[in-house]
Amino acid sequence: MEQTEDLTARCMELLIINRALFDEGYPEAAYHALEAALYCAESQGDSNLMHMVETVAAEEFRRLKRVTHIAAVASSSNVSVPVSLTESGRWANVENLYGIAVRQASLKASNPALRAAPSRHLKLVEH
């Protein structure tokens, strides 16, 4: 497999990992997989992959905004909700991270100068 194809495959794997972690309730870990996927797409200068990362980030951002809203309402009322949802500060911080990811992916996908940046990866050398 060619290195470019391999990196594309890794990017897709990272997006699958992101989704699984996000859906299982680990948005912080999911965010790191999303950022790693963006880095892979950026390393290739692949605007389609960057837009894919942006789409995933935007969807998860919208989902987090709903959770943040529910958490804020729950913490200000006597409604019985899971403890995890009453941590509104935590959810607001995670929501901010995803907002940054959306903007970052969008900027990189739409700016050819950023996509054309030379690859900055390290190669491991065996002794």
Backbone torsions as a table, in degrees:
resi	resn	phi	psi	omega
1	MET	NA	136.3	178.5
2	GLU	-68.5	151.0	-176.5
3	GLN	-58.6	-40.4	179.7
4	THR	-62.5	-43.8	178.5
5	GLU	-64.1	-38.3	179.2
6	ASP	-63.5	-43.2	-179.5
7	LEU	-68.1	-35.8	175.5
8	THR	-62.7	-43.8	178.4
9	ALA	-61.6	-41.7	179.0
10	ARG	-63.9	-39.9	178.3
11	CYS	-60.5	-44.9	178.9
12	MET	-63.7	-39.8	177.4
13	GLU	-61.9	-41.0	179.2
14	LEU	-64.3	-36.9	177.3
15	LEU	-67.7	-35.2	176.0
16	ILE	-66.8	-42.8	177.5
17	ILE	-62.5	-44.1	177.5
18	ASN	-54.2	-49.8	-176.7
19	ARG	-62.2	-45.0	-178.9
20	ALA	-61.6	-46.3	179.9
21	LEU	-63.9	-42.4	-179.3
22	PHE	-63.0	-47.5	-178.2
23	ASP	-66.9	-25.3	179.1
24	GLU	-88.0	1.9	175.4
25	GLY	92.3	23.9	178.2
26	TYR	-119.1	65.8	-174.2
27	PRO	-64.9	-29.9	178.8
28	GLU	-65.7	-46.9	178.1
29	ALA	-65.2	-38.9	178.7
30	ALA	-61.1	-37.7	179.1
31	TYR	-59.7	-41.9	-179.1
32	HIS	-66.6	-36.5	175.4
33	ALA	-65.3	-38.0	178.3
34	LEU	-64.5	-44.5	178.2
35	GLU	-64.1	-38.1	177.3
36	ALA	-65.3	-39.2	176.7
37	ALA	-63.2	-41.3	178.1
38	LEU	-62.8	-41.2	178.8
39	TYR	-61.9	-42.4	178.3
40	CYS	-61.8	-45.2	179.2
41	ALA	-63.5	-40.4	178.8
42	GLU	-65.4	-41.0	179.9
43	SER	-60.1	-31.7	178.5
44	GLN	-87.8	-14.8	-174.7
45	GLY	68.4	29.6	-175.0
46	ASP	-95.0	101.4	-177.2
47	SER	-66.9	-30.5	178.0
48	ASN	-63.8	-44.4	177.3
49	LEU	-65.1	-38.3	178.6
50	MET	-63.7	-40.0	177.0
51	HIS	-66.0	-35.0	177.4
52	MET	-63.6	-44.4	177.1
53	VAL	-61.9	-42.3	178.6
54	GLU	-60.3	-41.7	-179.8
55	THR	-63.5	-44.6	178.6
56	VAL	-63.7	-46.1	179.8
57	ALA	-60.1	-42.3	-178.9
58	ALA	-65.2	-42.3	178.8
59	GLU	-63.5	-45.7	-179.2
60	GLU	-67.4	-34.3	176.1
61	PHE	-60.8	-45.8	178.3
62	ARG	-61.3	-40.8	178.9
63	ARG	-64.3	-41.0	178.8
64	LEU	-66.3	-35.5	177.1
65	LYS	-61.3	-38.9	177.7
66	ARG	-65.5	-43.9	-179.9
67	VAL	-64.4	-41.8	179.4
68	THR	-61.9	-41.9	178.5
69	HIS	-63.2	-46.3	179.2
70	ILE	-61.3	-42.0	-179.7
71	ALA	-63.1	-40.8	179.9
72	ALA	-66.0	-42.4	178.6
73	VAL	-65.5	-43.8	-177.9
74	ALA	-63.9	-39.6	-177.4
75	SER	-72.9	-17.5	179.7
76	SER	-102.6	10.5	-179.8
77	SER	-135.3	179.4	178.4
78	ASN	-97.1	17.7	-178.9
79	VAL	-69.5	136.8	178.4
80	SER	-82.1	113.9	-179.8
81	VAL	-135.1	161.4	177.2
82	PRO	-58.3	146.6	-179.6
83	VAL	-57.0	-37.7	-177.7
84	SER	-59.4	-31.0	179.9
85	LEU	-79.8	-18.1	179.9
86	THR	-84.5	-3.4	177.1
87	GLU	-84.4	63.6	-173.2
88	SER	-62.3	-33.2	177.9
89	GLY	-62.8	-42.1	178.1
90	ARG	-60.8	-48.0	-177.3
91	TRP	-66.1	-36.3	178.5
92	ALA	-64.4	-40.0	178.2
93	ASN	-64.8	-42.8	178.9
94	VAL	-65.9	-40.0	177.7
95	GLU	-58.6	-41.9	178.6
96	ASN	-61.8	-41.5	177.7
97	LEU	-58.1	-44.9	-178.9
98	TYR	-69.1	-33.2	174.8
99	GLY	-61.5	-40.4	176.7
100	ILE	-64.5	-42.8	-179.8
101	ALA	-61.4	-41.0	178.5
102	VAL	-61.2	-49.2	-178.6
103	ARG	-64.5	-41.1	-179.0
104	GLN	-63.9	-47.0	-179.6
105	ALA	-65.5	-40.9	179.6
106	SER	-62.7	-45.8	179.9
107	LEU	-61.7	-46.7	-178.1
108	LYS	-67.8	-36.8	-179.1
109	ALA	-70.4	-32.3	-175.3
110	SER	-96.1	-4.2	-177.6
111	ASN	-112.9	103.6	-178.1
112	PRO	-57.2	-32.5	180.0
113	ALA	-64.2	-36.4	178.3
114	LEU	-72.9	-35.7	179.1
115	ARG	-69.5	-29.9	-175.4
116	ALA	-84.0	1.4	-179.6
117	ALA	-59.7	139.4	179.9
118	PRO	-63.8	148.7	180.0
119	SER	-63.9	139.1	-176.7
120	ARG	-117.8	30.3	-177.0
121	HIS	-85.2	156.7	178.5
122	LEU	-99.8	143.8	175.3
123	LYS	-105.6	133.8	178.9
124	LEU	-76.9	138.7	179.4
125	VAL	-115.5	126.3	178.1
126	GLU	-90.6	142.5	179.8
127	HIS	-99.0	NA	NA
